[in-house]
Amino acid sequence: MVDWIVQRERDAVEKVREIMARPMHDDFEYCGPSVDEFDPWEIFPCLHGSYDSRFDECAIDVLTEVMNFDRKREDLGADMFREMLCNLNLCDYGTSPRVCFPTTAFKEVLPELIEKWKQHAELAWTPIKEPTQ
């Protein structure tokens, strides 16, 4: 593979690693993103995916499919998410089968990213229980 392509893919994964290195939120009673806490949507600078749980659901599903070299979701949102992964140099499309493949560097961090994203989504979308009196 051409050296500049490999370097571009490594740089893309380094950004993901930096975001993943941040600690998880204690709770979601905060206002806006913070450079001090993990927010997987910062990987995608043009999206505000934290406004709807379906964004997280789609992202986790697609990332899991990419990790498993699978393609179950056929909806437009999943297709667009795959395109964004490729546009960010984290994945590439094969010729046959026409599925989204993780780059070598992204494949290394993908399981950890999925698990951390699941934790993030659980914190974000689990209803806050009011204290009992």
VEXKOL-945287 format. One line per 10 residues: number of its first residue (from 1); for each residue x negated, y, z of N, C-alpha, C. Coordinates in nm, 4 decimals. Layout:
N
NUM) X Y Z X Y Z X Y Z ~ ...;
//
This chain:
133
1) -0.0858 -0.1179 0.0000 0.0000 0.0000 0.0000 -0.0898 0.1234 0.0000 ~ -0.0424 0.2270 -0.0621 -0.1173 0.3511 -0.0718 -0.1358 0.4112 0.0677 ~ -0.2574 0.4592 0.0954 -0.2909 0.5110 0.2283 -0.1970 0.6210 0.2762 ~ -0.1592 0.7125 0.1892 -0.0727 0.8234 0.2333 0.0672 0.7753 0.2686 ~ 0.1130 0.6689 0.2073 0.2439 0.6131 0.2421 0.2379 0.5507 0.3806 ~ 0.1329 0.4744 0.4063 0.1149 0.4116 0.5371 0.1042 0.5186 0.6449 ~ 0.0291 0.6250 0.6182 0.0140 0.7321 0.7165 0.1471 0.8032 0.7414 ~ 0.2233 0.8246 0.6372 0.3554 0.8883 0.6506 0.4463 0.8035 0.7384 ~ 0.4444 0.6726 0.7192 0.5258 0.5817 0.8007 0.4782 0.5804 0.9457 ~ 0.3478 0.5810 0.9669 0.2933 0.5853 1.1035 0.3323 0.7146 1.1736;
11) 0.3245 0.8265 1.1023 0.3627 0.9559 1.1605 0.5101 0.9558 1.2010 ~ 0.5947 0.8957 1.1181 0.7380 0.8893 1.1480 0.7626 0.8083 1.2756 ~ 0.6925 0.6974 1.2896 0.7099 0.6138 1.4083 0.6509 0.6818 1.5310 ~ 0.5459 0.7582 1.5133 0.4878 0.8305 1.6271 0.5896 0.9282 1.6858 ~ 0.6675 0.9925 1.6005 0.7730 1.0819 1.6496 0.8754 1.0024 1.7310 ~ 0.9131 0.8844 1.6829 1.0074 0.7986 1.7549 0.9477 0.7586 1.8895 ~ 0.8217 0.7217 1.8907 0.7549 0.6832 2.0165 0.7562 0.7982 2.1179 ~ 0.7315 0.9202 2.0697 0.7317 1.0367 2.1591 0.8695 1.0561 2.2222 ~ 0.9730 1.0410 2.1436 1.1095 1.0563 2.1955 1.1422 0.9429 2.2918 ~ 1.1005 0.8211 2.2575 1.1280 0.7058 2.3439 1.0522 0.7125 2.4763;
21) 0.9407 0.7826 2.4804 0.8598 0.7912 2.6022 0.9254 0.8775 2.7089 ~ 1.0240 0.9542 2.6716 1.0925 1.0400 2.7683 1.1803 0.9556 2.8596 ~ 1.1964 0.9996 2.9835 1.2818 0.9235 3.0762 1.4297 0.9349 3.0385 ~ 1.5049 0.8375 3.0837 1.6496 0.8360 3.0610 1.7157 0.9416 3.1491 ~ 1.8264 0.9956 3.1026 1.9053 1.0902 3.1825 1.9509 1.0234 3.3116 ~ 1.9583 1.0992 3.4173 2.0172 1.0485 3.5418 2.1685 1.0421 3.5266 ~ 2.2244 1.1402 3.4605 2.3673 1.1446 3.4318 2.3853 1.2355 3.3114 ~ 2.5062 1.2480 3.2657 2.5306 1.3287 3.1469 2.6072 1.4560 3.1790 ~ 2.5828 1.5099 3.2961 2.6410 1.6380 3.3345 2.5401 1.7483 3.3041 ~ 2.4872 1.7460 3.1851 2.3890 1.8459 3.1450 2.4415 1.9198 3.0230;
31) 2.3805 2.0295 2.9907 2.4228 2.1084 2.8752 2.3143 2.1048 2.7692 ~ 2.3383 2.0312 2.6659 2.2486 2.0317 2.5513 2.1287 1.9407 2.5656 ~ 2.0576 1.9225 2.4544 1.9414 1.8340 2.4551 1.8276 1.8932 2.5378 ~ 1.7444 1.8059 2.5857 1.6315 1.8467 2.6676 1.5072 1.7742 2.6192 ~ 1.3974 1.8447 2.6086 1.2733 1.7794 2.5675 1.2182 1.6920 2.6790 ~ 1.2790 1.7015 2.7962 1.2310 1.6243 2.9104 1.3009 1.4898 2.9240 ~ 1.4078 1.4652 2.8482 1.4850 1.3423 2.8637 1.5115 1.2789 2.7272 ~ 1.5322 1.1485 2.7301 1.5536 1.0712 2.6081 1.6887 1.1038 2.5447 ~ 1.6862 1.1400 2.4193 1.8061 1.1585 2.3379 1.7735 1.1034 2.1996 ~ 1.8254 0.9853 2.1651 1.7882 0.9235 2.0378 1.8265 1.0064 1.9157;
41) 1.9225 1.0958 1.9308 1.9651 1.1762 1.8168 1.8618 1.2798 1.7764 ~ 1.7614 1.3016 1.8602 1.6534 1.3924 1.8225 1.5664 1.3319 1.7118 ~ 1.5790 1.2022 1.6891 1.5092 1.1383 1.5772 1.5651 1.1913 1.4457 ~ 1.6916 1.2288 1.4471 1.7622 1.2761 1.3279 1.7916 1.4255 1.3440 ~ 1.7022 1.5115 1.2991 1.7133 1.6544 1.3293 1.8374 1.7233 1.2709 ~ 1.9042 1.6628 1.1762 2.0196 1.7288 1.1155 2.1527 1.6783 1.1700 ~ 2.1500 1.5944 1.2753 2.2734 1.5386 1.3308 2.2899 1.5726 1.4778 ~ 2.4138 1.5867 1.5176 2.4490 1.5985 1.6592 2.5354 1.4779 1.6929 ~ 2.4752 1.3608 1.6968 2.5478 1.2364 1.7152 2.6033 1.2144 1.8539 ~ 2.5715 1.3030 1.9447 2.6139 1.2824 2.0832 2.7559 1.3311 2.1099;
51) 2.8299 1.3685 2.0068 2.9655 1.4187 2.0269 3.0738 1.3120 2.0161 ~ 3.0365 1.1910 1.9755 3.1365 1.0866 1.9536 3.0705 0.9507 1.9748 ~ 3.1314 0.8666 2.0550 3.0731 0.7354 2.0840 3.0577 0.6496 1.9588 ~ 3.1383 0.6762 1.8558 3.1278 0.5976 1.7324 2.9950 0.6209 1.6612 ~ 2.9338 0.7374 1.6815 2.8016 0.7621 1.6253 2.7000 0.6650 1.6871 ~ 2.7021 0.6548 1.8203 2.6098 0.5634 1.8876 2.6381 0.4189 1.8482 ~ 2.7643 0.3824 1.8420 2.8018 0.2458 1.8038 2.7470 0.2117 1.6655 ~ 2.7649 0.3013 1.5703 2.7159 0.2791 1.4343 2.5641 0.2681 1.4337 ~ 2.4970 0.3592 1.5030 2.3506 0.3592 1.5051 2.2962 0.2286 1.5627 ~ 2.3504 0.1861 1.6742 2.3040 0.0630 1.7385 2.3309 -0.0578 1.6491;
61) 2.4492 -0.0632 1.5894 2.4816 -0.1738 1.4984 2.3837 -0.1793 1.3809 ~ 2.3612 -0.0654 1.3170 2.2743 -0.0633 1.1994 2.1300 -0.0951 1.2374 ~ 2.0815 -0.0379 1.3459 1.9445 -0.0675 1.3880 1.9277 -0.2163 1.4186 ~ 2.0279 -0.2769 1.4804 2.0232 -0.4207 1.5095 2.0224 -0.5007 1.3797 ~ 2.1042 -0.4602 1.2843 2.1057 -0.5277 1.1542 1.9708 -0.5141 1.0842 ~ 1.9121 -0.3962 1.0888 1.7811 -0.3737 1.0266 1.6767 -0.4644 1.0917 ~ 1.6791 -0.4714 1.2235 1.5835 -0.5554 1.2958 1.5988 -0.7027 1.2557 ~ 1.7228 -0.7449 1.2330 1.7520 -0.8848 1.2003 1.7578 -0.9118 1.0503 ~ 1.7198 -0.8128 0.9688 1.7264 -0.8249 0.8227 1.8642 -0.8729 0.7795 ~ 1.9647 -0.8054 0.8300 2.1040 -0.8431 0.8097 2.1806 -0.7211 0.7617;
71) 2.2984 -0.7429 0.7095 2.3843 -0.6324 0.6700 2.5291 -0.6772 0.6838 ~ 2.5908 -0.6377 0.7953 2.7300 -0.6735 0.8199 2.8212 -0.5535 0.8001 ~ 2.7771 -0.4399 0.8496 2.8594 -0.3187 0.8381 2.8512 -0.2681 0.6951 ~ 2.9662 -0.2495 0.6356 2.9733 -0.2029 0.4978 3.0400 -0.0665 0.4868 ~ 3.0651 -0.0021 0.6015 3.1327 0.1270 0.5982 3.0367 0.2378 0.5547 ~ 3.0930 0.3489 0.5128 3.0147 0.4606 0.4627 2.9192 0.5149 0.5688 ~ 2.9643 0.5223 0.6936 2.8777 0.5715 0.7998 2.7520 0.4870 0.8138 ~ 2.7660 0.3557 0.8079 2.6505 0.2661 0.8182 2.5580 0.2843 0.6983 ~ 2.6167 0.2971 0.5799 2.5349 0.3202 0.4605 2.4571 0.4513 0.4727 ~ 2.5233 0.5546 0.5225 2.4560 0.6836 0.5381 2.3450 0.6743 0.6430;
81) 2.3682 0.6007 0.7494 2.2659 0.5852 0.8530 2.1436 0.5135 0.7959 ~ 2.1667 0.4107 0.7143 2.0553 0.3408 0.6501 1.9758 0.4365 0.5614 ~ 2.0477 0.5207 0.4876 1.9809 0.6189 0.4009 1.8953 0.7144 0.4829 ~ 1.9451 0.7560 0.5985 1.8683 0.8468 0.6831 1.7421 0.7788 0.7347 ~ 1.7512 0.6505 0.7726 1.6333 0.5775 0.8172 1.5275 0.5730 0.7072 ~ 1.5724 0.5538 0.5847 1.4784 0.5520 0.4723 1.4223 0.6917 0.4465 ~ 1.5061 0.7924 0.4541 1.4624 0.9294 0.4307 1.3587 0.9737 0.5345 ~ 1.3681 0.9194 0.6567 1.2736 0.9533 0.7632 1.1480 0.8655 0.7605 ~ 1.1353 0.7806 0.6588 1.0189 0.6924 0.6419 1.0078 0.5875 0.7519 ~ 1.1218 0.5498 0.8091 1.1254 0.4433 0.9083 1.1639 0.3104 0.8444;
91) 1.2345 0.3184 0.7334 1.2780 0.1995 0.6598 1.2591 0.2223 0.5111 ~ 1.2764 0.1142 0.4366 1.2697 0.1198 0.2916 1.3718 0.0200 0.2384 ~ 1.4169 0.0413 0.1154 1.5106 -0.0517 0.0538 1.4354 -0.1525 -0.0300 ~ 1.4763 -0.2780 -0.0180 1.4217 -0.3820 -0.1036 1.4972 -0.3837 -0.2346 ~ 1.4481 -0.4606 -0.3298 1.5173 -0.4705 -0.4578 1.6204 -0.5821 -0.4561 ~ 1.5876 -0.6935 -0.3934 1.6835 -0.8011 -0.3825 1.6467 -0.8855 -0.2605 ~ 1.7268 -0.8946 -0.1604 1.8575 -0.8302 -0.1517 1.8421 -0.6811 -0.1238 ~ 1.9414 -0.6062 -0.1602 1.9387 -0.4598 -0.1459 1.9795 -0.4231 -0.0045 ~ 1.8896 -0.4489 0.0887 1.9139 -0.4138 0.2275 1.8013 -0.3236 0.2756 ~ 1.8248 -0.2636 0.3877 1.7311 -0.1711 0.4486 1.6307 -0.2514 0.5324;
101) 1.5014 -0.2379 0.5027 1.3965 -0.3087 0.5749 1.3168 -0.2104 0.6600 ~ 1.2837 -0.2484 0.7839 1.1999 -0.1591 0.8649 1.0566 -0.1580 0.8114 ~ 0.9915 -0.0431 0.8203 0.8499 -0.0390 0.7879 0.7756 -0.1230 0.8916 ~ 0.6534 -0.1561 0.8621 0.5740 -0.2374 0.9544 0.5635 -0.1684 1.0902 ~ 0.5378 -0.0389 1.0904 0.5234 0.0347 1.2161 0.6561 0.0446 1.2911 ~ 0.7654 0.0668 1.2197 0.8964 0.0806 1.2840 0.9429 -0.0524 1.3425 ~ 0.9089 -0.1611 1.2758 0.9467 -0.2945 1.3235 0.8938 -0.3186 1.4655 ~ 0.7784 -0.2616 1.4967 0.7167 -0.2805 1.6283 0.7957 -0.2126 1.7401 ~ 0.8573 -0.0986 1.7129 0.9273 -0.0230 1.8180 1.0776 -0.0463 1.8170 ~ 1.1275 -0.1098 1.7142 1.2721 -0.1246 1.6959 1.3431 -0.1937 1.8123;
111) 1.2957 -0.3067 1.8649 1.3675 -0.3690 1.9776 1.3784 -0.2762 2.0993 ~ 1.2699 -0.2079 2.1317 1.2720 -0.1165 2.2464 1.3656 0.0023 2.2210 ~ 1.3640 0.0548 2.0984 1.4533 0.1660 2.0645 1.5992 0.1245 2.0790 ~ 1.6334 0.0070 2.0311 1.7720 -0.0410 2.0401 1.8140 -0.0528 2.1862 ~ 1.7305 -0.1125 2.2685 1.7655 -0.1289 2.4098 1.7801 0.0055 2.4798 ~ 1.6899 0.0972 2.4512 1.6973 0.2281 2.5157 1.8200 0.3048 2.4655 ~ 1.8528 0.2902 2.3375 1.9706 0.3563 2.2816 2.0971 0.3005 2.3458 ~ 2.1007 0.1695 2.3686 2.2165 0.1085 2.4356 2.2340 0.1655 2.5759 ~ 2.1242 0.1808 2.6485 2.1311 0.2395 2.7829 2.1823 0.3829 2.7762 ~ 2.1310 0.4568 2.6796 2.1726 0.5957 2.6597 2.3232 0.6028 2.6330;
121) 2.3714 0.5171 2.5443 2.5141 0.5171 2.5084 2.6002 0.4765 2.6275 ~ 2.5548 0.3793 2.7038 2.6315 0.3365 2.8208 2.6447 0.4513 2.9214 ~ 2.5368 0.5218 2.9450 2.5421 0.6368 3.0354 2.6336 0.7467 2.9803 ~ 2.6250 0.7674 2.8500 2.7000 0.8764 2.7884 2.8498 0.8494 2.7819 ~ 2.8886 0.7245 2.7619 3.0293 0.6974 2.7308 3.1033 0.6171 2.8372 ~ 3.0373 0.5775 2.9439 3.1067 0.5130 3.0541 3.1733 0.6221 3.1375 ~ 3.3027 0.6120 3.1579 3.3716 0.7173 3.2346 3.3118 0.7334 3.3740 ~ 3.3010 0.8569 3.4148 3.2500 0.8871 3.5483 3.3593 0.8549 3.6490 ~ 3.3252 0.7764 3.7480 3.4224 0.7392 3.8510 3.4224 0.8458 3.9591 ~ 3.5406 0.8871 3.9940 3.5552 0.9848 4.1022 3.5326 0.9145 4.2355;
131) 3.4638 0.9799 4.3271 3.4446 0.9169 4.4588 3.5757 0.8960 4.5299 ~ 3.5868 0.7836 4.5966 3.7079 0.7564 4.6737 3.6955 0.8211 4.8106 ~ 3.8068 0.8601 4.8648 3.8056 0.9302 4.9941 3.8401 0.8345 5.1063;
//
